[in-house]
Amino acid sequence: MSGEQALVRAEPDESKEDSSIVLALGDETHTLGNALRDVMWAHPHVQLASYTQEHPSLNEIVVRCQTSGAVTAEQAVAEALHMTQDILHHMADTMDAAVANWQQQHGDVAGGGEAGGQRQQQRRRQPPGSGRDEMEEDE
């Protein structure tokens, strides 16, 4: 992945107004598609959540979302993307804590030392203009 996701196209379903959207995300595969679909399904106003990868040679997924109308489909997808990101950060933090605990109990046999902390800082770095860097720095 190049570090910046490309929104290839967004197609609102005219018959459903703002409650339905189709997004094509470039430079993405099943990894994001599965996670995003599962998180969208947990949203209380989402009635349909799916994705497809049109062809294995294309690094592009097509995400579909339809809501009850209480929120727009665009809002539901944005919330699901942020929730997915939060889940991944929690998983990384939990893994880092488990590794640190193991290293404390058994010694640093893998030689991770400073590199573990550097990996955590790199992982927290967000794409420019996402707004997430500024929010994390203020906390």
C-alpha positions in Angstrom: 0.0 0.0 0.0 1.4 3.4 -0.9 0.3 5.1 2.3 -2.5 7.1 0.8 -5.8 5.4 -0.2 -7.3 6.5 -3.5 -11.0 7.0 -3.7 -11.4 5.9 -7.3 -15.1 6.8 -7.5 -18.2 7.3 -5.3 -21.6 6.6 -6.8 -24.7 7.5 -4.7 -27.7 5.3 -5.6 -30.1 7.9 -7.0 -33.1 5.8 -6.1 -32.1 5.7 -2.5 -30.9 9.4 -2.1 -28.3 9.6 0.6 -29.1 6.3 2.2 -27.0 4.2 -0.3 -23.5 4.6 -1.7 -21.0 2.6 -3.7 -17.3 3.5 -3.2 -14.4 2.2 -5.2 -11.2 2.2 -3.1 -7.9 1.9 -4.9 -4.8 0.2 -3.6 -7.0 -2.0 -1.3 -7.8 -5.7 -1.1 -9.8 -8.2 1.0 -7.8 -7.2 4.1 -9.7 -3.9 4.4 -12.8 -5.1 2.7 -13.6 -7.9 5.2 -12.8 -5.7 8.2 -14.8 -2.7 7.0 -17.8 -4.9 6.0 -17.9 -6.5 9.5 -17.7 -3.1 11.3 -20.4 -1.6 9.0 -22.7 -4.5 9.9 -22.4 -3.6 13.6 -23.6 0.0 12.9 -27.2 0.2 14.1 -28.5 2.1 11.0 -26.8 0.0 8.3 -29.1 -2.3 6.4 -26.7 -3.5 3.8 -22.9 -3.7 3.9 -20.8 -5.5 1.3 -17.7 -5.3 -0.8 -16.3 -7.0 -3.8 -12.9 -7.2 -5.4 -13.8 -7.2 -9.1 -10.6 -9.0 -10.2 -7.7 -10.5 -8.4 -5.2 -8.5 -10.5 -6.9 -5.2 -9.5 -6.0 -3.7 -6.1 -9.4 -2.1 -5.8 -12.4 -3.0 -3.8 -15.9 -1.8 -4.3 -17.8 -1.1 -1.0 -21.6 -0.9 -0.9 -23.5 0.5 2.1 -27.2 1.2 2.6 -28.7 2.7 5.7 -32.2 3.2 7.2 -32.0 6.9 6.5 -31.3 8.0 10.1 -27.7 8.7 8.9 -26.3 9.0 5.4 -24.5 6.1 3.9 -21.4 8.3 3.6 -21.6 9.0 7.4 -21.9 5.3 8.2 -18.9 4.4 6.0 -16.8 7.2 7.6 -17.8 6.0 11.1 -16.9 2.4 10.2 -13.5 3.4 8.8 -12.7 5.3 12.0 -13.9 2.4 14.1 -11.8 0.0 12.1 -8.8 2.2 12.6 -9.5 2.3 16.4 -9.8 -1.5 16.5 -6.5 -1.9 14.7 -4.7 0.6 17.1 -6.1 -1.3 20.1 -4.9 -4.6 18.6 -1.4 -3.2 18.1 -1.3 -1.7 21.6 -2.4 -5.0 23.1 0.2 -6.9 21.1 2.9 -4.4 22.1 2.0 -4.7 25.7 2.0 -8.6 25.5 5.4 -8.5 23.8 6.8 -6.1 26.4 5.4 -8.3 29.2 6.9 -11.4 27.7 10.3 -9.7 27.2 10.2 -8.5 30.9 9.6 -12.1 32.0 12.0 -13.9 29.7 14.5 -11.3 28.6 14.8 -9.6 25.3 16.0 -12.6 23.3 14.6 -11.3 20.0 16.7 -8.1 20.2 13.6 -5.9 19.7 14.5 -3.3 22.3 14.2 0.2 20.8 12.9 -1.0 17.5 9.5 -2.0 19.1 8.9 1.6 20.2 10.0 2.9 16.8 7.5 0.5 15.1 4.7 1.8 17.3 5.5 5.4 16.4 5.6 4.6 12.7 2.2 2.8 13.0 0.6 5.8 14.6 1.6 8.1 11.7 -1.4 8.9 9.6 -1.6 10.1 6.0 -1.2 13.9 5.6 -4.4 15.8 5.9 -6.3 13.1 7.7 -6.7 15.2 10.9 -5.9 12.2 13.1 -2.2 13.3 13.7 -3.4 16.6 15.2 -6.0 14.9 17.4 -3.5 12.4 18.9 -0.9 15.1 19.6 -3.4 17.2 21.5 -4.3 14.4 23.8 
